[in-house]
Amino acid sequence: MSYNLQVTIDGNSGFCFGVVYAIDMAEEILEEDGYLYCLGDIVHNDEEVERLKARGLRIISHDELPDLHGEKVLIRAHGEAPETYRIALKNNITLIDASCPVVLKLQNRIKVSHEDEEPILIFGKHGHAEVIGLQGQTNNEALVFQDLSELDHVDLPSKFTLYSQTTKSTEKFYQIKDELIQRGYEVKANDTICRQVSNRNEDLESFVTNFDKIVFVSGRKSSNGKVLYEVCKKYNPNTYFISQADELDINLFSPNDRVGICGATSTPMWLMEKVKAVLENF
C-alpha cells in the first residue's frame, strides 16, 4: 500500500538562540583545538550530543571539574552556580561561557533578591542544570518546587518573591502565583520565562491544528520538550513523542495523512529533517 504522507516541518521549531550560540562556540573551538570539555550535556538531546562527541566534545560532570587543570571548559546555555567559577579560577581553567543571556539576567535578579534578604521560591524542575545554577545564587537557600502540591505541608513565610525556570509554561507560572495569593501569601512575582520559548506555545497551537497527525521530536531529558509536547497534545490529540527517527511506527499513520513535525528548543533541525525523510519513505 502506498502511503503518500504529506509531511511538513514547523519552521519555528528547532534550536533557540541560546543553544545555537553554545553549539557555534563549541564547534569553533573543536575546529581549532580538536577537543573541548563541556560541563554536562551541551543540549538535552542525545542525538546532537553524540554528533558533537564524535567531533571531540568531552562531556564531564561537576564532580570531575576539580580534577581538571589548565584546560578549556564550555559552560552551556543553562548557566552555572558561582562555585563553578571559583573552581575554574583556582585550577587555571579557561571557561568558555555560553550561558544564555536570558538565564544570566535571571541569575542576576535572584542574586539581588537574595542580597536584599527576600525569601525566594523557584518554580522549576528539581536537579535541572539551570535550576542548580539559580539556586547557587542564593547559597542554595531558595526553595525549589515543580508542583504546587509540594508546598502543601511547607511552612512558607507570609511574603516572598516567586521566580521561574526560563523554560516553564507562562500560563502555569501565573496560575501558581494566583493560587499562592489566594492562599493568603504576599507574592512578588518575577516572570522571567523566555519569550522565545513561550511564543513557541502560541506558534504550535496554530501549527498543529493543520494536520491529521503530529510527530513531536525531542530529547527525553528536555524540560522544554515536555511543556511543548503537552501543548501539541492539547490542540491535536494525535500527537506522538519520539526522540529519534527509528522510533517511528508505520502503524500510526494512514494513507494520505497530513503529518506535521515539530520539536523542542533543544531539537536540531537536521534530526527533524531525518524524521521527515523516514516518513516520506513509508
C-alpha positions in Angstrom: 0.0 0.0 0.0 1.3 3.4 -0.9 1.2 5.9 1.9 2.0 9.2 0.2 2.2 11.1 3.5 2.3 14.8 3.2 5.0 15.9 5.7 5.7 19.5 6.8 8.3 20.6 9.4 7.3 23.5 11.6 9.6 26.4 10.6 9.5 27.9 14.1 10.8 24.7 15.7 14.5 23.9 16.3 17.2 25.4 18.5 16.6 28.6 20.4 19.3 31.3 20.1 20.9 30.3 23.4 21.5 26.7 22.2 22.7 27.9 18.7 25.2 30.2 20.5 26.6 27.4 22.7 26.9 24.9 19.8 28.5 27.5 17.5 31.1 28.3 20.2 31.8 24.6 20.8 32.2 23.9 17.0 34.6 26.8 16.6 36.9 25.6 19.4 36.6 21.9 18.2 37.7 23.1 14.8 40.8 24.8 16.3 41.8 22.5 19.1 40.3 19.1 18.2 38.7 18.7 21.6 36.8 20.6 24.2 35.5 19.8 27.7 31.8 20.6 28.4 30.2 20.7 31.8 27.2 18.5 31.4 25.3 17.7 28.2 25.7 20.7 25.9 22.0 20.3 25.0 19.2 18.0 26.2 19.3 16.0 23.0 21.2 12.7 22.9 21.5 12.7 19.1 23.1 16.2 18.9 25.4 15.3 21.9 26.6 12.2 20.1 27.3 14.2 16.9 29.5 16.7 18.8 31.2 14.0 20.8 32.3 12.4 17.5 33.9 15.8 16.7 35.9 15.8 20.0 33.5 17.2 22.7 34.2 15.7 26.1 31.3 15.8 28.5 32.3 16.0 32.2 30.3 16.1 35.4 30.6 18.7 38.2 32.4 16.0 40.3 35.1 15.8 37.6 35.7 19.5 37.2 38.1 19.9 40.3 40.4 17.3 38.7 41.0 19.4 35.6 43.8 21.9 35.4 44.7 24.4 32.7 42.0 23.3 30.2 39.2 25.0 28.3 35.7 24.1 29.6 32.4 25.2 28.0 29.6 26.3 30.1 26.4 25.5 28.3 23.3 27.7 27.8 21.8 26.6 31.2 24.3 28.7 33.2 26.3 27.7 36.3 26.4 28.4 40.0 29.2 30.6 41.5 31.1 27.6 42.8 31.9 26.5 39.2 33.6 29.9 38.6 35.6 29.6 41.9 36.9 26.1 40.9 37.9 27.4 37.4 39.8 30.3 38.9 41.6 28.0 41.4 42.5 25.4 38.7 43.5 27.8 35.9 40.6 26.6 33.8 39.5 28.9 30.9 35.7 29.0 30.9 34.1 29.3 27.5 30.9 30.9 28.9 27.9 30.2 26.6 25.3 30.9 29.3 22.1 32.1 27.7 21.6 35.9 28.3 18.1 35.3 29.5 19.4 32.9 32.1 22.2 35.3 33.2 19.6 38.1 33.6 17.5 35.8 35.8 20.6 34.7 37.9 21.4 38.3 38.5 17.8 39.1 39.6 17.8 36.2 42.0 21.2 37.2 43.4 20.0 40.8 44.1 16.8 39.4 45.7 18.9 37.2 47.9 21.2 40.0 48.9 18.1 42.1 49.8 17.2 39.2 52.1 13.9 38.3 50.3 12.7 34.7 50.8 12.8 33.2 47.3 10.7 30.4 45.7 11.7 29.0 42.3 9.2 27.2 40.1 11.4 24.7 38.3 12.5 21.1 37.8 14.4 19.5 40.7 18.0 18.8 39.7 17.8 20.6 36.3 21.1 22.3 35.3 19.5 25.8 35.1 17.8 25.4 38.4 21.0 24.3 40.2 22.7 27.5 38.8 19.8 29.6 40.0 19.8 28.1 43.5 23.5 28.6 43.6 22.9 32.4 43.5 21.2 32.0 46.9 23.7 29.7 48.6 21.1 27.0 47.9 18.7 28.7 50.3 15.9 29.2 47.7 13.0 26.8 47.8 12.5 24.9 44.5 9.2 23.2 43.6 7.9 21.8 40.4 4.3 21.3 41.6 2.2 23.3 43.9 1.3 20.2 46.0 4.9 20.2 47.2 4.2 23.4 49.1 1.1 22.0 50.9 3.0 21.0 54.0 5.7 23.6 53.9 5.8 26.4 56.4 6.2 29.3 54.0 7.0 32.9 55.0 4.0 35.3 54.7 5.8 37.3 52.0 8.2 36.1 49.3 9.5 36.5 45.7 8.5 34.0 43.1 10.7 33.2 40.1 10.6 30.6 37.4 13.0 28.5 35.4 13.1 30.2 31.9 11.6 27.2 30.0 8.5 26.7 32.1 4.9 27.4 31.0 3.9 31.1 31.4 0.3 30.0 31.9 1.3 27.6 34.7 3.5 30.3 36.4 0.6 32.7 36.6 -1.8 30.0 37.9 0.7 29.3 40.7 1.1 32.9 41.5 -2.7 33.4 41.7 -3.2 30.2 43.8 -0.5 31.4 46.3 -2.1 34.8 46.6 -5.5 33.1 47.2 -3.8 31.1 50.0 -3.1 34.4 51.7 0.6 34.9 50.8 2.0 38.3 49.7 3.7 37.3 46.4 6.1 39.4 44.3 6.1 37.5 41.0 9.1 37.9 38.7 8.1 36.5 35.3 11.5 35.5 33.8 10.2 32.9 31.3 12.0 33.1 28.0 9.7 34.7 25.4 11.3 32.7 22.6 10.0 29.6 24.4 6.6 31.0 25.4 6.0 32.3 21.9 6.6 28.7 20.6 3.5 27.7 22.6 1.3 30.1 20.5 3.0 29.2 17.3 2.5 25.5 18.0 -1.2 26.0 18.8 -1.8 27.3 15.3 0.6 24.8 13.6 -0.7 21.5 14.9 -4.3 22.1 14.1 -3.5 22.0 10.3 -2.5 18.3 10.4 -4.0 14.8 10.9 -1.0 13.7 12.9 1.8 15.4 14.7 5.3 13.9 15.4 7.0 15.8 18.2 10.7 15.2 18.3 12.6 15.9 21.5 15.2 14.5 23.9 13.6 12.8 26.8 15.6 15.0 29.3 14.3 18.2 27.8 12.0 20.2 30.2 11.0 22.5 27.4 10.2 19.4 25.3 7.8 18.1 27.9 6.0 21.5 28.0 5.8 21.9 24.2 4.7 18.3 23.7 1.8 18.9 26.1 0.8 22.0 24.1 0.8 19.9 20.9 -1.2 17.1 22.5 -3.8 19.6 23.9 -4.5 21.1 20.4 -4.0 17.9 18.4 -4.6 14.6 20.4 -3.0 12.7 17.5 0.5 13.8 18.7 3.3 11.3 19.1 6.5 11.8 21.0 9.8 10.4 19.6 13.4 11.1 20.3 14.9 9.6 17.2 13.7 8.6 13.7 13.8 4.8 14.3 11.1 5.2 17.0 8.5 6.0 14.2 5.8 3.4 14.0 4.3 3.0 10.5 1.0 1.6 12.0 0.2 5.1 13.5 -0.3 6.5 10.0 -2.9 6.2 7.3 -2.5 6.7 3.6 -2.6 10.4 2.6 -2.3 11.6 6.2 -1.1 15.2 6.5 1.8 15.0 9.1 3.4 17.9 10.9 6.8 17.6 12.6 7.8 19.9 15.4 10.3 19.9 18.3 11.7 21.5 21.4 14.2 24.4 21.6 16.9 21.7 22.0 15.9 19.7 18.9 18.3 20.1 16.0 16.7 20.8 12.6 18.8 18.0 11.0 17.1 15.5 13.2 13.6 16.7 12.2 14.6 16.5 8.5 15.8 12.9 9.1 12.4 12.1 10.6 10.7 13.8 7.6 12.8 11.6 5.2 11.8 8.4 7.0 8.1 9.4 7.0 8.2 10.2 3.3 9.8 6.8 2.6 6.9 4.9 4.3 
